[in-house]
Amino acid sequence: MKKALIASTALVLSAGVAAADVTISGYGRTAVDYQEGRDTEAQMSARVRMNVHATTSTDQGVDFGARLRLQWDQGDAGIDSIAPGQIYVTASGFTVAVGNVGTAYDNAGLLYASEVGLISRSFANSGEFYAYSSKAYGSAAFVDTCDVEEPEVDCGIIAENQTRNRLGASVEYAVDALTARFSYVDPDQTTGSTNEELSVSVDYDWNQIALSAAAVKDGAGLDGNDLFFVGAYYTLAGTDNGVGLSYSDNGSYTDDGTFVDNGKTLVLYGDYVVAPLTTLSAYIANNDSDDNVTDNAFGIGARYDLGGAYLAGSLERGFDEDIRGDFGVRFDF
């Protein structure tokens, strides 16, 4: 009897798992990370990321899903490594998500195309805006929480509680070569005391040319912090070689009474396969922010495919004229 009960229970559990279709994916990486001017300029960097997806489908062909991310980076304390969840539904080319969503601006197809190296960085990326959070919301950056009527209440506690009440919603429509997105983020839906972020983006593939455009209003909940981005990437027919050009207004805002202008950035970048399994990538960027030591930044990176893993490294000089670089290995699963 006991064996029969155990067997029937196992069948029920296995049936539930099959119906739910739970998958785990992610990657691991480790590298030497060098940054000029840091107290310890050369450090070891490591990351383990696991994405947990659970999906199910209705008889009408509507797909429902939920997503969680667990991520550990070198130096993490632990509990903040669990990201807030996301729930989504997909039907007829539309995907609607709520919770910890990827925003329309952050998901623009070419926004990060100039990145190089194993850690995937580029000085051409700047500006403040919301994105999918790989860890707990935690930080209350850009959320004004100290202006409260109860001075005896610790504003750090209020800040943490407010970021926990962050709500995101996104809509994506994909058909053939076109993908359009819209997103909304309320940093604190409970009190409504902060600015809401709205963003849109459109990607379109035309022959060997990829086109991308995006805009965001009140990025990261900062009043008047409006950004936009346009970019194009041309891939030579029959090759993996290509060249891209993008232009962005990185927004401006007031931080603790100090005006911050991230300037406008023009970046030229490209990728070239120099040998089997080996690709070189490079970029040069110009940014007109008054805070720069120099208006020009550049970087070069290399990647060697090991089959199931790859080696990569980079060397960059930023707008502060400091050098940074990395070298290491990454595998995906």
PyMOL commands that set and color helices and strands:
alter all, ss='L'
color gray80, all
select helices_A, chain A and resi 2-20+79-81+155-164+219-221
alter helices_A, ss='H'
color red, helices_A
select strands_A, chain A and resi 22-35+42-57+63-73+86-91+94-99+167-175+178-186+197-206+209-217+227-235+242-249+252-255+258-261+264-275+278-287+296-305+309-317+323-332
alter strands_A, ss='S'
color yellow, strands_A
deselect
rebuild
show_as cartoon
